[in-house]
Amino acid sequence: MERTFRQLVGFIAAVPVVLGLAGCNAVRPISSASKPPASALVISAPFSIDQLSKATFPAGEYRPVYEDNGGYYYQAPSKIVANALFSYMYDGGLYVKRGETEPAAWFIVGGGGLMDTGPLSSMPPCQMKP
């Protein structure tokens, strides 16, 4: 019962965030006609964001896997670890807007495929790989 209630609250909280980032843009696999700004983002050290809970993103190569009309989603090389009352592991990564050369936001894909996003308050140590 507690887990179901928490999932419902998480879903309700995530919907405006997802709609805010994506708007009318549908997240989709990168098309063959699309050209991301880099083949990978190389993050040299783990970094954390602190929203409703603290989430730690791993160091390594983040590869472009999805896009929307506004930009590209670069998948982290391993799971993102979020710590609140309990620890959870999620897929996720960094978002680069079209025409820009550094990440503008982070994303985490939770249960049921719901995506949570947010702006980066500070730039992680990042290098774009051609």
N, C-alpha and C positions, 0 to 999 in steps of 0.2 A: 504494500500500500504506500509506504513512504517513498519508495523509488518511483512509482507511477506518478505520484503527486509532484515530485521533483522534476521528472521528465516533462510533465505538463507545464510547470512553471518555466522551465528552460525553453520549451517550445514557444510559449507565449512571449517570452523576453527576446528570443532570437528572430522572430518574424519581422519586426520593424527594422532590425539591423540588416538582415539579408535583403529586404526590399529596398533599403536605403542605398546599399552598395550596388546592387544589381539593377534596381529600377526596372525598366522594361527590358533590360539586357538579360538574355538567357546564357547561363554558364554552359559551355560546350567544349568538347575536345578541340585542340588547335587544328585548324584546317590546313590543308597542304598549300593553300594560297596565302596563308598568314605568315608573317616574319617577325617573331619576337625580337626584342632589342638585344638579347644575348642568348647564347646556347645554355648558359648556366649562370647563377649568382653564387659566388663563392663566399661563404660566411666563415671567417677565420676563428671565431670564438662563439660559444653559446651566448644567447641573450634572452632576456625575460621581458615580458609585458605584465603589467599588474592592473587588471580590470576588476571584474567581480571576483576573480581568483588569479593567482599567479600562474603564468604559463611560461615554460622554458623551451625555447627553440634550439635545436642542435646546430653545431658547426658542420660545415660540409658543403657539397654542391647541391643547390636547389635547381631543379630542371623545370622548364615550362611544360605544363601538361593540359591546361585549360585556358580558355579565353572568354571574354564577353566583348561587347562593343566598346567598352572603355579601356580594356587592358588585358594583361596576362597573369595567370596564376602559376607561380613557381612552387612545385612540391618539395617539401623538406626531405632530406635523405633518410630520416628515420622519424619516429613518432614524436609529437610534442607532448610534454608532460605538464599537466595542469594540477595544481594543488589548491584545494579549498579545505573542506572538512576531510575529504579523502583524496587520494591521487587517482588521476585518470590519464589515459594515453589516447591521443587523437592524431588523425592525419591532418595536415595543414601545410602552411608555408607563407610565402610573401607575394604581394600583389604589386605589379608595375603597370602604371598607366601608360597608354599608348603615347608615343612621342617623348617619354621621359626615360632617364637613364639610371634611376635608382628606385628602390621600393618605396611605395607610398603607404602601404597598409599590410597587415597580417591577416591570415584567415585560418580557421580551424573548422574541420568537418566533423560534426558530432553524430550522435545516434540518429538513425533514420535519414542520414544524408543532409541534415540541416547544417547550414554554414553560418558561422559567427565570424564577424570581421571587426576591425578597428584600425584607427590610424596609428602609425608608429610615432611614439612621443620622442624618440631619439633614433638616429640611424645606426643599425648594427654595423659592425666592421664588415664591409661588403665590397667585393670586386666583381665586375661584370666580365664574364668569359666570352670572347667572340664566338 
